[in-house]
């Protein structure tokens, strides 16, 4: 489906992207800790909402 060159480019691009995002987050870590204290609860809420949607889909399908 993809050529070898395209796969190599995709892998290199992905690794570079993750590296840059990690550097950016590490640089701003103090600011994130100060301003975004409830981020874990947002993640828990998002996962709970997703689980409810999944359960509703399964329940309505039957």
N, CA, C and O of each residue as an XYZ file, in Angstrom:
248
protein
N       0.823     -1.175      0.000
C       0.000      0.000      0.000
C       0.879      1.256      0.000
O       0.640      2.178     -0.779
N       1.878      1.293      0.855
C       2.816      2.422      0.906
C       4.181      1.947      0.440
O       4.547      0.787      0.625
N       4.916      2.847     -0.156
C       6.275      2.491     -0.566
C       7.201      2.541      0.656
O       6.837      3.075      1.704
N       8.362      1.995      0.504
C       9.341      1.980      1.595
C       9.715      3.397      2.010
O       9.836      3.687      3.200
N       9.898      4.276      1.037
C      10.250      5.661      1.333
C       9.163      6.383      2.120
O       9.455      7.176      3.016
N       7.911      6.104      1.778
C       6.801      6.730      2.502
C       6.744      6.241      3.944
O       6.493      7.028      4.857
N       6.972      4.963      4.153
C       6.965      4.422      5.521
C       8.109      4.996      6.351
O       7.920      5.342      7.518
N       9.279      5.098      5.761
C      10.426      5.672      6.479
C      10.133      7.129      6.831
O      10.403      7.562      7.952
N       9.585      7.884      5.884
C       9.234      9.275      6.152
C       8.203      9.374      7.272
O       8.342     10.212      8.162
N       7.175      8.533      7.241
C       6.129      8.564      8.264
C       6.699      8.264      9.644
O       6.349      8.926     10.622
N       7.567      7.279      9.724
C       8.172      6.927     11.020
C       9.054      8.064     11.526
O       8.989      8.424     12.701
N       9.875      8.629     10.650
C      10.744      9.749     11.055
C       9.925     10.965     11.462
O      10.246     11.631     12.447
N       8.878     11.255     10.716
C       8.018     12.385     11.037
C       7.352     12.186     12.394
O       7.309     13.108     13.209
N       6.833     10.987     12.637
C       6.176     10.686     13.909
C       7.149     10.836     15.076
O       6.810     11.443     16.092
N       8.346     10.290     14.939
C       9.332     10.381     16.019
C       9.733     11.829     16.276
O       9.854     12.241     17.429
N       9.940     12.599     15.221
C      10.293     14.013     15.389
C       9.151     14.786     16.030
O       9.383     15.642     16.883
N       7.931     14.494     15.632
C       6.763     15.169     16.192
C       6.647     14.885     17.691
O       6.446     15.806     18.482
N       6.772     13.633     18.076
C       6.681     13.264     19.497
C       7.808     13.919     20.282
O       7.587     14.376     21.403
N       8.995     13.973     19.724
C      10.149     14.589     20.393
C       9.913     16.073     20.622
O      10.178     16.576     21.714
N       9.416     16.785     19.608
C       9.158     18.224     19.736
C       8.045     18.488     20.749
O       8.152     19.418     21.549
N       6.987     17.693     20.729
C       5.890     17.859     21.691
C       6.404     17.620     23.103
O       6.057     18.361     24.023
N       7.217     16.602     23.282
C       7.771     16.307     24.611
C       8.656     17.451     25.109
O       8.570     17.840     26.274
N       9.497     17.987     24.237
C      10.347     19.116     24.621
C       9.501     20.335     25.001
O       9.798     21.019     25.981
N       8.464     20.599     24.235
C       7.598     21.740     24.513
C       6.892     21.567     25.856
O       6.798     22.513     26.638
N       6.398     20.362     26.121
C       5.713     20.116     27.386
C       6.685     20.225     28.557
O       6.350     20.803     29.591
N       7.874     19.676     28.400
C       8.863     19.723     29.481
C       9.259     21.163     29.790
O       9.478     21.519     30.948
N       9.349     21.983     28.751
C       9.710     23.382     28.927
C       8.634     24.136     29.719
O       8.956     24.996     30.539
N       7.372     23.817     29.478
C       6.257     24.518     30.115
C       5.677     23.759     31.312
O       4.565     24.068     31.741
N       6.381     22.798     31.851
C       5.844     21.934     32.900
C       5.450     22.710     34.167
O       4.410     22.428     34.762
N       6.265     23.676     34.579
C       5.935     24.466     35.774
C       4.649     25.251     35.577
O       3.819     25.333     36.482
N       4.487     25.823     34.401
C       3.271     26.589     34.112
C       2.060     25.664     34.098
O       1.000     26.029     34.605
N       2.205     24.474     33.526
C       1.097     23.522     33.484
C       0.677     23.095     34.888
O      -0.516     22.980     35.170
N       1.638     22.864     35.760
C       1.312     22.447     37.121
C       0.602     23.548     37.881
O      -0.228     23.267     38.746
N       0.916     24.799     37.571
C       0.307     25.924     38.264
C      -1.124     26.173     37.787
O      -2.009     26.429     38.603
N      -1.356     26.102     36.496
C      -2.641     26.507     35.929
C      -3.605     25.354     35.659
O      -4.813     25.578     35.577
N      -3.114     24.154     35.523
C      -3.968     23.018     35.163
C      -3.901     21.945     36.248
O      -3.353     20.865     36.029
N      -4.458     22.247     37.411
C      -4.343     21.319     38.536
C      -5.300     20.138     38.436
O      -4.982     19.068     38.956
N      -6.461     20.281     37.789
C      -7.448     19.205     37.738
C      -7.433     18.416     36.448
O      -8.465     17.873     36.055
N      -6.306     18.335     35.783
C      -6.268     17.689     34.473
C      -6.564     16.195     34.543
O      -7.120     15.633     33.599
N      -6.205     15.554     35.630
C      -6.491     14.119     35.748
C      -7.988     13.870     35.822
O      -8.479     12.886     35.269
N      -8.720     14.749     36.499
C     -10.166     14.580     36.610
C     -10.855     14.805     35.270
O     -11.881     14.190     34.981
N     -10.292     15.680     34.461
C     -10.831     15.870     33.113
C     -10.650     14.592     32.304
O     -11.558     14.186     31.579
N      -9.502     13.964     32.418
C      -9.251     12.704     31.721
C     -10.188     11.610     32.217
O     -10.739     10.858     31.413
N     -10.374     11.513     33.526
C     -11.287     10.516     34.090
C     -12.709     10.767     33.591
O     -13.411      9.823     33.228
N     -13.137     12.021     33.569
C     -14.473     12.359     33.078
C     -14.639     12.020     31.613
O     -15.678     11.495     31.212
N     -13.630     12.312     30.805
C     -13.689     11.994     29.381
C     -13.791     10.488     29.168
O     -14.596     10.032     28.356
N     -12.984      9.716     29.886
C     -13.024      8.262     29.743
C     -14.359      7.690     30.223
O     -14.885      6.755     29.621
N     -14.907      8.248     31.301
C     -16.211      7.790     31.787
C     -17.305      8.099     30.762
O     -18.176      7.264     30.518
N     -17.266      9.275     30.171
C     -18.247      9.645     29.149
C     -18.127      8.725     27.941
O     -19.139      8.280     27.399
N     -16.906      8.436     27.518
C     -16.687      7.530     26.394
C     -17.228      6.140     26.721
O     -17.860      5.506     25.876
N     -16.985      5.668     27.930
C     -17.483      4.362     28.346
C     -19.006      4.340     28.350
O     -19.608      3.352     27.930
N     -19.637      5.418     28.818
C     -21.101      5.495     28.794
C     -21.636      5.459     27.369
O     -22.630      4.784     27.101
N     -20.997      6.169     26.460
C     -21.424      6.130     25.061
C     -21.280      4.724     24.482
O     -22.154      4.260     23.750
N     -20.194      4.057     24.806
C     -19.969      2.700     24.323
C     -21.023      1.744     24.882
O     -21.557      0.910     24.152
N     -21.318      1.865     26.171
C     -22.342      1.009     26.782
C     -23.720      1.287     26.195
O     -24.497      0.358     25.975
N     -24.032      2.556     25.940
C     -25.320      2.900     25.341
C     -25.427      2.311     23.934
O     -26.489      1.824     23.546
N     -24.358      2.351     23.185
C     -24.366      1.781     21.833
C     -24.611      0.279     21.886
O     -25.406     -0.252     21.110
N     -23.932     -0.401     22.795
C     -24.106     -1.856     22.925
C     -25.522     -2.176     23.382
O     -26.148     -3.099     22.861
N     -26.033     -1.418     24.354
C     -27.375     -1.659     24.899
C     -28.454     -1.417     23.849
O     -29.407     -2.190     23.758
N     -28.319     -0.356     23.057
C     -29.319     -0.035     22.053
C     -29.251     -0.967     20.837
O     -30.235     -1.122     20.114
N     -28.111     -1.571     20.622
C     -27.952     -2.469     19.497
C     -28.701     -3.787     19.736
O     -29.128     -4.433     18.779
N     -28.862     -4.186     20.980
C     -29.513     -5.459     21.302
C     -31.005     -5.383     21.201
O     -31.691     -6.376     21.443
